[in-house]
Each structure stands twice: as structure tokens, then as C-alpha cells.
Amino acid sequence: MLFMLLNMEKNIKMPEIQESSGNVFADMGLPMPEEMHAKAALLHRISRIIEKRLSDRKYAAEISGISQAEISAIIRGRLSEFSYDQLIRFLNLLDFDVQIEVRNKPDSQQPARVIVIASEAIHPL
């Protein structure tokens, strides 16, 4: 039995490991990976704000003017349920500024990207 186990280990092929591009959605070959990556970053940021500032989902819903179901969808990271506009509006309702900067893409970078940068700590209310 031990011989069989040792022999089986020798025949097991390890999966090929590839370095990530930095965007898991692109790595998986999903459509519109830049948009999905940016929305995921916004949802993550909103989720952290709710967690730090508004630990109660009911209170978070009251303060932001959206339903508890939408709060749950944000916390669960359901990208397809929200547009950029909704996520930006939600950040504004939570009293956060959202700054959009358009700039030239470096020649060395392909393709052009959408990047979400959270620039400061989340302060309690």
C-alpha cells in the first residue's frame, strides 16, 4: 500500500503556475476585466466603510438611503448588481468625495486601464 502511495505521488502532475497580471478577472479571461476590477475595488472600499463606520446594516441602509438587500449585495461583492454611477453615488451618500482623473496612458502599457485608488484612511463618524 505504501509503495502504491509513493508511486502515485511521482505520477501527479503539478498545475502550471502563472504570474498574475494584477487583475484576476483578466487572468480568468472574463469579459470587461478592467471594469470588473474597478467595480470590485469600489465595492471593497464601500464594504470597508460600512464595516468601520456603520457596523449595523440596517443603520447603513437608513443613512445611505438604499435597502438592506443592496447593503448585503455590496458586502458580498456582487459586481453585476451595481453600475459605476450607483457605486459613486453611494460613496457620496456615505460622505466621501470621488475624484475621477483622466490622463495619458504610458506607451509601454497595454491596454489602457481604470484604476481605483483609496487615498486616505476611513474615519469613524
C-alpha positions as CSV (number, residue, x, y, z in Angstrom):
1,M,0.0,0.0,0.0
2,L,2.8,2.4,0.9
3,F,4.5,1.6,-2.3
4,M,1.4,2.5,-4.3
5,L,1.1,5.8,-2.5
6,L,4.7,6.7,-3.2
7,N,4.4,5.7,-6.8
8,M,1.2,7.7,-7.2
9,E,2.9,10.9,-5.9
10,K,5.5,10.5,-8.6
11,N,2.9,10.4,-11.3
12,I,1.0,13.5,-10.1
13,K,1.5,16.5,-12.4
14,M,1.6,19.8,-10.6
15,P,-0.5,22.5,-12.2
16,E,1.4,25.1,-14.1
17,I,1.8,28.3,-12.1
18,Q,1.5,31.6,-13.9
19,E,2.2,35.1,-12.6
20,S,-0.9,37.2,-12.2
21,S,-1.4,40.3,-14.3
22,G,-2.7,42.1,-11.3
23,N,-6.3,41.7,-12.5
24,V,-7.8,38.3,-11.5
25,F,-10.7,39.0,-13.9
26,A,-8.3,39.3,-16.9
27,D,-6.4,36.3,-15.7
28,M,-9.6,34.3,-15.8
29,G,-10.4,35.5,-19.3
30,L,-13.6,37.2,-18.3
31,P,-15.2,39.9,-20.5
32,M,-14.6,43.6,-19.5
33,P,-12.0,42.7,-16.8
34,E,-10.9,46.3,-16.2
35,E,-14.5,47.4,-15.4
36,M,-14.9,44.4,-13.2
37,H,-11.7,45.1,-11.4
38,A,-12.5,48.7,-10.8
39,K,-16.0,47.9,-9.6
40,A,-14.6,45.2,-7.2
41,A,-12.2,47.8,-5.8
42,L,-15.1,50.3,-5.3
43,L,-17.3,47.6,-3.7
44,H,-14.4,46.6,-1.4
45,R,-13.9,50.2,-0.3
46,I,-17.6,50.7,0.4
47,S,-17.7,47.5,2.3
48,R,-14.8,48.6,4.5
49,I,-16.5,51.9,5.1
50,I,-19.7,50.2,6.2
51,E,-17.7,47.8,8.4
52,K,-15.7,50.6,10.1
53,R,-18.3,53.4,10.3
54,L,-21.7,51.7,10.1
55,S,-21.4,48.2,11.6
56,D,-25.2,47.7,11.6
57,R,-26.6,47.0,8.1
58,K,-30.0,48.5,9.0
59,Y,-28.4,51.7,10.1
60,A,-26.2,51.7,7.0
61,A,-29.3,51.4,4.9
62,E,-31.0,54.3,6.7
63,I,-28.0,56.6,6.5
64,S,-27.3,55.9,2.8
65,G,-30.9,55.7,1.6
66,I,-30.5,52.3,0.0
67,S,-32.1,49.0,1.0
68,Q,-30.6,46.4,3.4
69,A,-30.6,44.0,0.4
70,E,-28.4,46.4,-1.5
71,I,-26.1,46.8,1.5
72,S,-25.8,43.0,1.6
73,A,-25.1,42.8,-2.1
74,I,-22.3,45.3,-1.7
75,I,-20.7,43.5,1.2
76,R,-20.9,40.2,-0.7
77,G,-19.2,41.9,-3.7
78,R,-22.0,41.3,-6.3
79,L,-20.5,43.3,-9.1
80,S,-23.2,42.7,-11.6
81,E,-25.9,44.4,-9.4
82,F,-24.3,47.9,-9.5
83,S,-23.1,50.4,-12.1
84,Y,-20.2,52.8,-11.6
85,D,-22.8,55.6,-11.1
86,Q,-24.5,53.7,-8.3
87,L,-21.3,53.0,-6.5
88,I,-20.1,56.6,-6.8
89,R,-23.5,57.9,-5.6
90,F,-23.3,55.5,-2.7
91,L,-19.8,56.8,-1.7
92,N,-21.2,60.4,-1.9
93,L,-24.1,59.4,0.4
94,L,-21.5,58.0,2.8
95,D,-19.9,61.4,2.8
96,F,-16.9,60.5,0.6
97,D,-15.6,62.6,-2.3
98,V,-14.9,60.7,-5.5
99,Q,-12.3,62.1,-7.8
100,I,-12.0,61.0,-11.4
101,E,-8.8,61.7,-13.2
102,V,-8.2,61.2,-16.9
103,R,-4.6,61.0,-18.1
104,N,-2.5,59.8,-20.9
105,K,-1.6,56.1,-20.9
106,P,2.2,55.4,-21.0
107,D,3.3,54.0,-24.3
108,S,4.8,51.0,-22.5
109,Q,1.4,50.0,-21.0
110,Q,-1.2,47.9,-22.9
111,P,-4.2,48.2,-22.7
112,A,-5.5,51.4,-21.1
113,R,-6.8,50.8,-17.6
114,V,-9.3,52.0,-15.0
115,I,-7.6,52.3,-11.5
116,V,-9.4,52.9,-8.2
117,I,-7.1,54.4,-5.6
118,A,-8.3,54.8,-2.0
119,S,-6.2,57.7,-0.8
120,E,-7.0,58.1,2.9
121,A,-8.0,56.2,6.0
122,I,-11.6,55.7,6.9
123,H,-12.5,57.8,9.9
124,P,-15.4,56.9,12.2
125,L,-18.5,59.2,12.1
